[in-house]
Every structure is written in structure tokens, then in C-alpha cells.
Amino acid sequence: MARILFATWPFPGHILPHLAIAQALRERGNDCAFYTGPRAFKTLDQAGFPYFPFHGVDEERLFHMLFVERQGYLDWTSAVMLPGIMREWLLSTLHPQVRDLLAVIEQWKPDAIATDPTMWGPILVLYEKYDIPVAVAAYFCCMVPGPDVPVFGLGFPPPRTALSRFTNRLLSRAVHWATSGFRRHANSIRSHYGLPPLGVSVTEFAGTMPLYLVPSSPEFDYERRVLPRSVRYVGPCVVHQQNTESSTWLQQLRRDRPWVHATEGTIHVAEPLVLGATARGLANLPMEVILTTGGNREPQEVNLGPLAPNIHLVKWISHSELFRLTDVVITTGGAGSVLASLGAGVPLVVIPTEWDKPEVAQRVVAAGAGLKISPRKCTPERIRMAVEQVLADPSFRRNAQRLADAFGRCGGPKRAAELLEELARTNGKRTQNT
């Protein structure tokens, strides 16, 4: 039996994949606990997992900084475009993370830590300083840079021609130079703990951890060839939650025409750009359109105006129940929604609004499993044209099903649990070689 501590930010897209792995570990007879913030406590209570709270990390400040104050449609470009936010989030929280986690380690004595790739305390300090096996548990792709993938964050396609490879090398060098101050800050923190400086970015250094779990498949991650030996694709790690809406409601919808589902994810505080464009663009068309407002908003709080008879607005519906009946999913590109959709073989229309969502959207496009619309061009007309194109072209459905098959072969949370058990059993010494 192993004891695995999950260190993760408390936001749904971060904690839910880890929760799925923890559930698989528990089913195999292991003990799991979480180090996270209060926003995740209700979810963990319902799942029956113990947790250790943040003490030095101001979760509410981070939430407002990441999701309320920083609005707009900037691409996720790490410290290049958002230096102040990224430093406060990723680096200013490092000392509190380490202090908190050392107390947890002393009290709970885990055999290994599975860390959020953006929670850097375990990666930058604990792994070397305190000889603790650390696994990176990513969200949808391997973020470690390489010559056969674009610079992460810009949503660029993979370099496949001589010109694009040359451009990618230049851009990689430019980013390395532009983020030198960020690395100096990280190295000053490492120096505080008596650790040597890094010559590479933290995301590249994360690839040196003994295990790097990716909850998708190579087919969704540009078929990368150059990867750290620690990387393991395990397929989507999805928590199957119970439906809060009556399943009889879905059964009343017509099945003689396509179903389209639109969601803006579980954290959305801006105007309902995608829901509004979808409601107007697909009104009175021969399809059933199910809009969900997510966990933060009630349907009556979302002002979409009068809805056509084929438009249905609810708070939330279980993906496991809805996606098996759905023909197209429209989303802002949250990794959870996209992976769940593709895992069910459903093609997508993605409007990537912020953070890493352009990267998710580009992988959907590269795999031929959907279309991408710029948020600045998200009009009712473009939504309608994209949905009609996906419905009319069977290749989108075939490619989504191809990804679903690939995901299934990777093993899912059970495979992730097996790898974490091995990490704990061997103290991280052999995981990279299996």
C-alpha cells in the first residue's frame, strides 16, 4: 500500500483530473490526501479524501487575479506577456508552498507527491532538497519543450516544414532570453534552499522528475518524438459525477435531429460570449441545443434574452450522460470538457478564450477533430457555420472517434495509479525505464 499526496491548485480543471487518479489509487488499496485550497474542500469532502489546507497561500487573491482581474482574450504565454501575474502565482507562492508541504510530510508521511505542473514547490525544491519522489500530473499535454513542438502558450501549429522549424527555433531562443529574469527569480529561491541554479526553464526541468503523467495520448499531443524518458501518456482522467438535473428532461428532447452542447466551463466570470453567440446563431435550426452555465452561475444569472424553442439552458449536466447523445460540443477550450468530449468520440468547435486554451484548441484542429474560432470573431453566424460544417463532414466524427480509441488504449486513471504505485515502491529509481 502506498501513500500518495496530491499537491494541486483548487480550481476544477486542476483538481478534478487528480481526483480521478486518487479514486483509482484508493480502489487499489492505497491512501491518498490532498494539499490544496478551500475552493476544493467541498469536492474532496464529497469524495471522502482528507486534505491539508493552504496556510501561506492567499487562494482568494489568486482566484481574482487569475480569473476576475485578468480578463480579455490574451493567449497564455507564461512570463513573456503576463510577467506580474505569473511571478505572483508561480514564484511568490513557492516559499509558502514548501513550508506547508514540509509540515504535511512530517504529519502524513507520504511515499510520493503527485504535483500540479504549475505548483512548483515539489518540482523546484522538495524533490532534490528532501529526496521525495515527485510525479508531475499534467492536464492535457506534455508541457516540456522540444524541437518537434511549438513554443507552448501561443497556440501555434507544430513545426512541420523547414521554414516553420527554423522559425520555431528562433522563437524558442527569443522566449528563453525574454524569460531570463523569471529564471533568475526561480534560481534565487533554489539558492535559499541550498540548491544549484537551473540553466533551463522550470517547465523543461519538470521533465527531469521521475514520472510525468499526461492525461491524453500521443495522437492528441502532436505525435511528439522527442520526449523526456519520464513521460507516460495515460489517457483522460475524468471524474464521473452524478447528474443534478433530471435525466427524464433529456429524454424529452427530440432524437430525430442533432444535439449540440455548448459550455463555458466551470469557472467563467465574464460575459457569456459563447453561450450568447450559440443561442442566437443556432436558434430555430433543426437541432437541439443544450447550454450549461457551469458551477458558478445559475441560468437566471445569464442574460441571454428570449430563447428559441430548440435552445435549452440549464446549470449543469453530467458529461458521461450527455456526451453519449451529443453530435457536436461547443466550448471555450477547457481541457476537461475537451478531453471528455473526445473521449466520447464527439467533435468540437472551440473558442479558446484564455490561458492554455489556445493550446488545447490547436491540438483539436491538428487532430482533425474540430474547428477553432477566435474569440474576437465569435459571432452567431460563425458559430452556425462551424457547427453546420462539423455536422456535414464525417471526417470530424471519425477523427474524434480515433482519439477516443487512442485514449482508451492508454489506460486512464487505473494506469496512472499503477505508475504512481511503482514510483512510491521504487522511490522513483526505475519508473523512467519502464
N, C-alpha and C positions, 0 to 999 in steps of 0.2 A: 504493500500500500504506500502511495506517495502523498505528500502534502504539497499542493501547488498554490502559490499566491499569485493572483491576478492584480497587476497594478495598471489602472486604467482611468482615463477621464470619464466623468459620469454622464456624458451625453449619449443618447441612444445609439447612434451609429458607431460609437466606440465600445460601449459596454455590451451590447447585445451579442455580437459575434463571440466575445469572450465568455458570455454566459452560456451559449450553446456548447462550447468546449468544456466548460466546467460541469455542465449537466452530464455530458458523456463521460467525463472523468469520474463523477460520483456514481454513475451507473456501473462503472468498473471497479468500485470499491475504494476509490481514493477520496481524500479530504481536500476541499478547496475553500479558499476565502478570498476576499477582495479588499484591496486598498483603493478607495475612491471617494467621491464627494456625495453630499446629501441628496442631490437630484437622483441618484441611483438607488437610494435606500429602499424605497417602496418596491421597486422591481426585484431587488435582492431579497427582501423580506418575503415577497410572494413566492420566490423560487426556493426559499429556505437555505440561503447561504449566509454565513457570517461575514461581517465586513469591519474594516478598520477605517475610520474617517480621516479626512484631511484635517490637520491642525494648523499648519503654517501656510496653507494654500487658500487664497480667497476665491472660492468657487464662483460666487455670485459676480464678483468683479470680472472674472474671466468670461463668464457667460455673456455679460453685457458687452464686453469688449469684442468678443468673437462673433456674436450673433445679433446684437442690437445696434451698438455704435458703428460697427463696420458693416454698413450695408452698401448696396450697389453691386455691379457685376464685374468686379476685378477678378482676374484669374489668380489661382493660388500659386504664388511664386516665391514662397519662403521669405528669406530676409531681403531679397532683391527689391521687391515692391512694397513690402509691409514690414520694414525693419523694426519699428517700435513695438507693434503688436506681437511679432514673432519672438522678439527678445523677452518681452514681459511674460509671454505664455511659456515658451520652451526653456528659457535660461533663468529668468528671475525666480522661477518656482523650483529650481534644482536643489538648492540648499534645504528648503522645507521638505521636499520630497525625500531626500536622503535621511534627514532627521526622523521623519515619520516612519520611513521604511525600516530603519535600524531598530526602532522601538518595536515595530511589528515582528521583525525577525527574531528579536530577543524573546518576545512573548509567545509567538505562534510557531516558530522554528520550521519554516518551510524547507522542503528539499530543493525547490527550484522556483523561479519567478518567471511568469509569462507577462511581458510588458507591452502596453500600448506603444506603437512606434514613435509617438510624439510625447511620451513620458520618458524623459531621458535620464532620470536618476539611476535606474538599474543599468542602463547601457554605458553611460559615461563614468560612473563611479562604482557601483556595487559589484559589478562583475569582476573587475580587477582588484579593487581595494579589499574586498571582503570574500573573494573566491566563492561567489554564489553563482550556480548555473543560471543563465538568463536566456530565455527564448523571446524573440520578437514575434508578436502575434499581430500581423498586419490586417488591413481592412479589405483590400481587393486586388492589390498588385504588389510586386516587389519594388520598393522604392529605391533600392540600391542602384546607383548609376552604372551605366555600362555603355560600350561603344555601339551596341545594336538597338538602343532605345533612345528616344528623345530626352532632352533635359526635362526633368519632372516639374510639373506645375503649369506649363504653358498650354497644354492640350494639343501639342503638335503631333502630327503623324510620325510613325517610326521612320528613321532614315533608311531608304532602300536603294537610292541611286548614289553615284559618286558625288554629285553636287550636294545632295542632302546630307550625306555623311560628312563631307567637308564642312558644311555649314554647322552641323551639329557639334563637330569638334571645336570650331571657333566659339560657338555659343557656350559650350561647356567651360572653355577657358575663361570666357568673359564672366560667367557666373562664379567660377572659382575665385577670380580676382575681386569681384564685387562683394563677395561674402567673406572676405578675409577678416574683417572686423568681427563678424559673427563667430568665426573660428577662434579668434583671439580671446573673445569672451568665454567661450567654452573651455579653452585651454587654461584660462586663469582659474576657473572653477576646479578643473582637474588638478592644477598645481596646489590648490588649497588642500586637497586630499593626498598630496604626495605622489601624484601620477604624472607620467610624462606627457608632453604635448602631442596632439594629433596633427598629422600632415594632410589629412583628408577631411571631408565633411563628416558630420555626425551621421547622416544617412548612409554614407559609404562605410563608416566604421561599424554601424549596426550590423552589416553583413558579416562581421567577424565574430558575432555571438555564435554559440554552438548550435543554435537552432533558429531558423527564420521561417515561420509559418505563413503561407499565403493562401487565403480562403477563396481561391478561384482555380484556374487551370492555365497551363501554358498557352492554350488556344485563345484565352481571353487577355493574355499578357504579352501580346506581340510575338509569341513563339520565341522568346529570348533564348539565345545560345550561350551567352557569356553571363554566368551567374555564380555567386558565392556557393561553395560546397554545402553550406548550411541550409540553403533554401529548399523547402518542401511545399509543393502545391497540394493542398488538402481538399479543395472544393469549398463551396459556400458553407458557412457555419451559421445556420439560421435557427432562431428560437421560434417554435410553433406555438403562438399564443392563441388563447381561446377568443372566439368572436364575441364582441359585446353587442352586436346588432343581431336581430332575429334572422336566422337562416331562411325562414319562410319568406322574408322580404325579398331575398334574392330569387327565390323560386317563382315569384310572381312576375318577374321580368320576362319579356319575350326572348325565346331562344332561336327564333327563325331569322335572326339578323345579328350582326356582330356586336360584341360587347367591347367597350373601350373604358379603361380605368385611368383616371388622372389623379396624381398625388403630388404634393409639395413637401412631403416628408414629415417627420415628427417634430422638427424644430423649424418653425417658419414664423417670423415676426413682421415681415414686410407685407406690402400689398399683395393680394393673391393674383399675381401676374399670370401664372399658368392656368389656374382654375378659371379665372375670368375669361381668358382667351379661348379656353376649351369650351366653356359653357356657351359662349357666343358663336364660336366657329362651327360647332357640331350640332347646334340647335336645329331640331326638326329634320335631321337627316335620318335615314333608315338604319339606325344603330341605337343601342342602349349605352348611355354614358354614365358611369358611376364616379362621382367626385368625392374624395375624402379630405377632410380638413386637418387630420393629424391629431396628435395628443394634446397640443397646446391651445387649440381653438375649437369652440363649438360652432356648428353650422350657422347658427343665427348671428354669430360674430363676423361672418364673412359676407360682406355686402356684394352679392353678385347680381342683384336685381331680379326681376321676374325670370323664372326658369321655364324652358320649353318642356313639354310632356316627356321627352326622351332623356332629359337631364335629371339625375338623381344625386342629391347632396346629403352625405352622412358624415359622421365624425371619423369612424374607423371601421374597417372590415379586415378580418384575418386574411393575409396573403395566401395562406395554404388553402383557404376555402374559395377565394375569389379568382386566383390566377388560373386555376384549372378550367375556368369557364370564360376566360378573357382572351380576346384576339389581339389587342394592342394595349400597351401601357404607355402613358404619357407621364414623364417625371422630370424633376429638376436635376436628377443625376446622383442622388444619394446612393452610396454603394449597397446598402441593404436592400432597397427597393429594386435596383437594377439586377443584383445577383439573384434575388428571389424570383424576379420575372424571368430571367434567362434560365434559371434552374427549372422553371416550369415550361420552358420552350416557347415563351411569349416574346415576340419582337417589341421594339421600343421606339418612341420618339422622345429624345432627351433635349431639355432646355437647361444647360448647365449654368447655374446662377452664381456660384461662389466656390471658394476654397479648392478642394481637389476634384470637384465635379467635372470640369473640363477634361481631366484625365480619364474619368470614368466614361464620359460621352465619347471620347475619341476611340477608346477600346471597343465600344459598341459598334461604332462606324467601321473600324478596321476589320472587325469580325463579320461584317455584313449582316448584323442582327438588328439594325435600326438606323434611324436618321437623327441628325443633330440640327437644332435651330438655335441661333444666337439669341440670348435673352433680349438684346436690343432690337431684334427683328421678330419677336414673338407676338404675332398678330393673329386674330381669329382666322384670317384667310390662310396664313402659313400653317397653322395647326391643322386646318381642314385638309389642305393639300397634302401635308405629310402623312396624316392618318390614312387618307384615301390611297396614297402611294404604297404604304406598307401593306394595306389590306389587298391591294390589287396585285402585288408582286410576291409570289410564293417563295422567292429566294430568302426573304427576310425571316419567314417562319422556319424554313429549312435550316438556316444558319443558327437561329435561336435554339432549335432542337439539337443541332450538332453540339452547341455549347452545353446544353443540358446533359447530353450523353457524356461529354468530357468531364463535366463536374461530377457526375455520378461515379465515374471510374476513379476519381481522386480519393474518395472515402469519407469526406465530410468530417463532422466533429469526432466521430469514432477514430478516424485515422490521426487527427490532431492529438487526441487523448493518448493514443499509443506512443506517439513520438515524444510527448511530454513525460510519459511514464519512463521511457528509455532515458531521457535527459536526466531525470531525477535519480534513476537507478545507477547510471554510469558517471554521474557528476559532470555530464557534458563532454566526456572524453571520446565517445565513439559515435555520437549522433551524426556528425558530418560525414562519416564514412559509410552510412547505411542507406 
